[in-house]
């Protein structure tokens, strides 16, 4: 294939979808604070042009994107939670093991480096165990800024939503169903756990990023665990060391599952196929993706070593480059294939 540089008028985009989104948002924010210089105006125009080309490519593929965050492989950049249809179930064995431990009344610590799939697995746990008759599941949002009372409130609200309640007459002051005093909120947690257990169910509290939790929150976590709330904590190896150093008694109560298996080449292919099907509003049918060649899948796996977050970034990069091939060549979208060679092409901004 020939080089697609545009000569005197061209520049190398070298931009992934994530780059485009980040740069657009930054420039738009700056634009609200001060007038643009000529160079900033040109760059913003170029970025908008890139955005329009990406969206046009998405439409040609059968999707209906309104923004670049609607395109395939952008879920981490544009969404708080990964959509269920994008889960690659390479971790079924891990889910079965974790569920077995929780049914044995054990607290779980899932430990793995950044980008290896903890967040995706957390979403699977929240989704699957929320449907399990034996569990009442809740998730601690924004653990960095959570107080002890807010932690107890999270547990109580999940139990209330599941149909359980406490005797509010036992508490001096209650606001929106939560005792105002932290000590009384802690007592209410013990009471609600007893009610839940009387019905043969387990309250499960999922907490992310134990490596950044405030030290003062580890004690309330242990209190909740000792009261009968099952804990599912996720974090990096550094988070495990931190819990052991700051709250050794909590650490001793956790059963750790260390390391998440990376994607295999087949998992990469499944993720790509799921992403494209989800983008088109179609169910995943188990088939391999048409646009990505086997060589591209193998190259992505080799470059990323199967680390899920890196896989998404690599897919996003190649998707962006495929969009420029389609735009510059004018070929039918069905003839555009994602290959490893796309990584080495340069694309101009000229028309």
C-alpha positions in Angstrom: 0.0 0.0 0.0 1.2 3.5 -0.7 1.9 6.1 1.9 -1.1 8.4 2.5 0.7 11.5 3.5 -0.8 14.6 1.9 2.3 16.4 0.9 2.7 20.0 1.8 -0.7 20.3 3.3 -0.6 17.0 5.3 0.2 16.2 8.9 0.5 12.8 10.6 -2.6 12.4 12.7 -1.2 9.5 14.8 -4.3 9.9 17.0 -6.4 7.3 18.5 -10.1 7.8 19.2 -9.1 8.4 22.9 -6.6 11.1 21.8 -9.3 12.8 19.7 -11.8 12.8 22.6 -9.3 14.1 25.1 -8.0 16.8 22.9 -11.4 18.0 21.8 -12.7 18.2 25.4 -9.6 20.1 26.5 -9.8 22.6 23.6 -13.5 23.1 24.0 -13.0 23.8 27.7 -10.3 26.3 27.0 -12.4 27.9 24.3 -15.0 28.7 27.0 -12.5 30.5 29.1 -10.6 32.5 26.5 -10.7 33.2 22.8 -8.8 30.9 20.5 -5.5 31.8 18.9 -5.2 31.2 15.2 -3.2 28.0 15.7 -5.7 26.7 18.3 -8.5 27.4 15.9 -6.8 25.4 13.1 -6.0 22.5 15.4 -9.6 22.4 16.7 -10.9 22.5 13.1 -8.6 19.6 12.3 -9.7 17.6 15.3 -13.3 18.2 14.4 -12.6 17.0 10.9 -11.0 13.8 12.4 -14.1 13.3 14.5 -16.4 13.6 11.5 -14.4 11.1 9.5 -14.5 8.6 12.4 -18.3 9.1 12.8 -18.8 8.6 9.1 -16.8 5.4 9.1 -18.9 4.2 12.0 -22.1 4.9 10.1 -20.8 3.1 7.1 -20.1 0.1 9.3 -23.8 0.0 10.3 -23.8 2.0 13.6 -25.5 5.3 14.5 -22.9 7.2 16.5 -23.6 10.7 17.8 -20.2 11.1 19.3 -16.8 9.4 19.1 -17.5 7.8 22.5 -20.2 5.8 20.8 -17.7 4.1 18.5 -16.3 0.6 19.1 -13.5 0.1 21.6 -14.2 3.4 23.5 -16.0 2.0 26.5 -13.4 2.9 29.1 -13.0 6.4 27.7 -16.7 7.2 27.4 -18.6 5.2 29.9 -18.6 4.7 33.7 -19.3 1.0 33.3 -18.6 -1.5 30.5 -21.8 -2.7 28.9 -22.7 -6.3 29.6 -22.6 -7.4 26.0 -18.9 -6.6 25.9 -17.9 -9.0 28.7 -15.5 -11.7 27.4 -16.2 -14.7 29.6 -12.7 -16.0 29.7 -12.9 -15.7 33.5 -15.8 -18.1 34.2 -13.6 -20.4 36.3 -12.6 -17.4 38.4 -16.2 -16.4 38.9 -17.1 -19.9 39.9 -14.2 -20.0 42.4 -15.1 -16.6 43.9 -18.8 -17.5 44.2 -17.8 -20.8 46.0 -15.7 -18.9 48.5 -18.4 -16.3 49.2 -21.0 -19.1 49.7 -18.5 -20.5 52.3 -18.8 -17.1 54.1 -15.3 -16.0 53.2 -14.2 -12.5 52.4 -12.4 -12.2 49.1 -9.5 -10.0 47.9 -9.0 -9.9 44.2 -5.4 -8.7 43.5 -3.9 -7.9 40.1 -1.9 -5.1 38.5 -3.6 -2.2 36.8 -5.3 -2.8 33.4 -5.6 -6.6 33.8 -9.4 -6.7 34.0 -10.4 -6.2 37.6 -13.0 -3.6 36.8 -14.6 -5.8 34.1 -14.7 -8.7 36.5 -16.2 -6.5 39.2 -19.0 -5.7 36.8 -19.5 -9.4 36.1 -19.7 -10.1 39.9 -22.2 -7.2 40.4 -24.4 -8.4 37.5 -24.3 -12.2 38.1 -24.4 -12.3 41.9 -27.1 -9.7 42.0 -29.3 -12.2 40.1 -28.3 -15.0 42.5 -31.0 -15.8 45.1 -28.4 -16.2 47.9 -26.9 -12.6 47.6 -27.9 -9.0 48.2 -25.1 -7.1 46.4 -24.0 -3.5 46.7 -21.0 -1.5 45.5 -19.1 1.2 47.3 -18.9 4.2 45.0 -16.0 6.6 45.2 -14.1 4.7 48.0 -11.5 7.5 48.2 -14.0 9.9 49.7 -16.2 7.5 51.6 -16.7 8.0 55.4 -17.6 5.3 57.9 -21.2 6.4 58.0 -21.4 6.5 54.2 -20.1 2.9 54.1 -22.8 1.7 56.6 -25.4 3.7 54.6 -24.4 1.8 51.4 -25.0 -1.5 53.1 -28.3 -0.4 54.7 -29.7 1.0 51.4 -28.9 -2.2 49.5 -30.8 -4.2 52.1 -33.7 -1.8 52.1 -33.9 -2.1 48.3 -34.0 -5.9 48.7 -37.0 -5.7 51.0 -35.4 -5.8 54.4 -35.7 -3.2 57.2 -34.6 -2.3 60.7 -36.6 -1.1 63.7 -36.1 2.6 63.6 -37.4 3.0 67.1 -34.1 1.6 68.3 -32.3 4.8 67.0 -32.3 8.3 68.3 -32.3 10.2 65.0 -32.9 8.8 61.5 -32.6 10.6 58.2 -33.8 8.9 55.0 -33.7 5.5 56.8 -30.2 5.9 58.0 -29.3 6.6 61.7 -27.5 9.9 61.9 -24.9 8.9 64.5 -22.1 6.7 63.0 -22.2 4.4 66.1 -25.9 3.8 65.6 -25.5 3.3 61.8 -23.0 0.6 62.7 -25.5 -1.0 65.0 -28.2 -0.9 62.3 -25.8 -2.8 60.0 -25.6 -5.6 62.5 -29.4 -5.6 62.8 -30.0 -5.6 59.0 -27.4 -8.4 58.5 -29.3 -10.6 61.0 -32.6 -10.0 59.1 -30.9 -10.8 55.7 -29.3 -14.0 57.1 -32.7 -15.1 58.6 -33.8 -15.4 55.0 -30.8 -17.4 54.0 -29.1 -14.6 52.1 -25.7 -12.9 52.3 -25.0 -9.2 52.0 -22.1 -8.7 49.7 -20.2 -5.4 49.6 -17.8 -4.8 46.6 -15.1 -2.2 47.2 -12.6 -1.2 44.5 -9.0 0.2 44.6 -8.0 -0.9 48.1 -4.6 0.7 47.4 -6.2 4.2 47.7 -8.7 3.7 50.5 -8.3 6.1 53.4 -6.7 4.3 56.3 -9.6 5.3 58.5 -12.0 3.4 56.3 -10.3 0.0 56.8 -11.6 -0.3 60.4 -15.3 0.3 59.4 -14.8 -2.3 56.6 -13.6 -4.8 59.2 -16.6 -3.9 61.4 -19.0 -4.5 58.5 -17.2 -7.8 57.8 -17.3 -8.9 61.4 -21.0 -8.0 61.5 -21.7 -10.5 58.7 -21.3 -8.5 55.5 -19.3 -10.4 53.0 -16.5 -8.3 51.6 -15.2 -8.4 48.0 -12.2 -6.1 47.8 -10.2 -5.5 44.6 -6.9 -3.8 44.1 -3.3 -4.0 43.1 -0.6 -6.0 44.9 0.4 -2.7 46.6 -3.1 -2.5 47.9 -2.8 -5.9 49.5 0.5 -4.9 51.2 -1.1 -1.7 52.4 -4.1 -3.5 54.0 -1.7 -5.9 55.7 0.4 -3.1 57.1 -2.4 -0.8 58.2 -5.1 -3.4 59.2 -3.5 -6.8 59.7 -6.7 -8.2 61.3 -8.7 -7.4 58.2 -6.0 -8.8 56.0 -6.0 -12.1 57.9 -9.8 -12.4 57.2 -9.4 -12.1 53.4 -8.9 -15.0 51.1 -7.0 -13.7 48.1 -7.4 -14.5 44.5 -4.2 -13.2 42.9 -3.7 -12.6 39.3 -6.2 -12.6 36.4 -5.5 -14.6 33.3 -4.9 -12.4 30.3 -6.9 -12.6 27.1 -5.9 -15.4 24.7 -5.9 -14.7 21.0 -9.4 -16.2 20.9 -10.5 -13.8 23.7 -9.2 -10.9 21.7 -11.2 -12.0 18.7 -14.3 -12.4 20.8 -13.9 -8.9 22.3 -13.5 -7.4 18.9 -16.5 -9.2 17.5 -18.6 -8.3 20.6 -17.6 -4.6 20.3 -18.6 -4.4 16.6 -21.8 -6.3 17.1 -22.7 -4.1 20.1 -22.0 -1.0 18.1 -24.4 -2.1 15.4 -27.0 -3.0 17.9 -26.8 -6.7 17.1 -26.4 -9.7 19.4 -23.0 -11.4 19.5 -23.3 -14.6 17.5 -20.0 -16.3 18.3 -18.5 -15.6 14.9 -15.1 -14.1 14.3 -14.9 -10.4 13.3 -14.9 -9.7 9.6 -13.0 -6.5 9.6 -10.0 -7.6 11.7 -7.8 -10.2 10.1 -6.3 -13.1 12.0 -2.9 -11.5 11.6 -4.3 -8.3 13.3 -5.7 -10.3 16.2 -2.4 -12.1 16.6 -0.5 -8.8 16.5 -2.8 -7.2 19.0 -2.4 -10.1 21.4 1.4 -10.2 21.0 1.8 -6.4 21.5 -0.5 -6.3 24.6 0.3 -9.7 26.1 -3.5 -10.1 26.4 -3.9 -7.3 29.0 -7.5 -6.2 28.5 -7.0 -2.5 28.8 -4.1 -2.5 26.4 -6.1 -4.7 24.0 -8.9 -2.0 23.9 -6.3 0.8 23.3 -4.7 -1.2 20.4 -8.1 -2.0 18.9 -9.0 1.7 19.1 -5.8 2.7 17.4 -6.3 0.3 14.5 -9.9 1.2 14.1 -8.9 4.9 13.8 -6.4 4.1 11.1 -8.9 1.9 9.2 -11.3 4.9 9.2 -8.7 7.0 7.4 -8.0 4.3 4.8 -11.7 4.2 4.1 -11.9 7.9 3.8 -8.9 8.4 1.6 -9.3 5.5 -0.7 -13.1 5.8 -1.2 -13.4 2.0 -1.1 -16.6 0.2 -0.1 -16.5 -0.3 3.7 -16.8 -4.0 3.2 -13.4 -4.0 1.5 -11.7 -2.3 4.4 -9.7 -4.7 6.6 -7.8 -4.0 9.8 -4.3 -5.5 9.4 -1.0 -5.1 11.4 0.4 -3.0 8.5 -2.1 -0.2 9.3 0.0 0.7 12.3 2.8 1.9 10.1 0.8 4.1 7.7 0.8 7.9 7.9 -2.3 9.9 7.1 -2.6 13.5 6.0 -5.3 16.0 7.0 -5.7 17.4 3.5 -8.8 16.7 1.4 
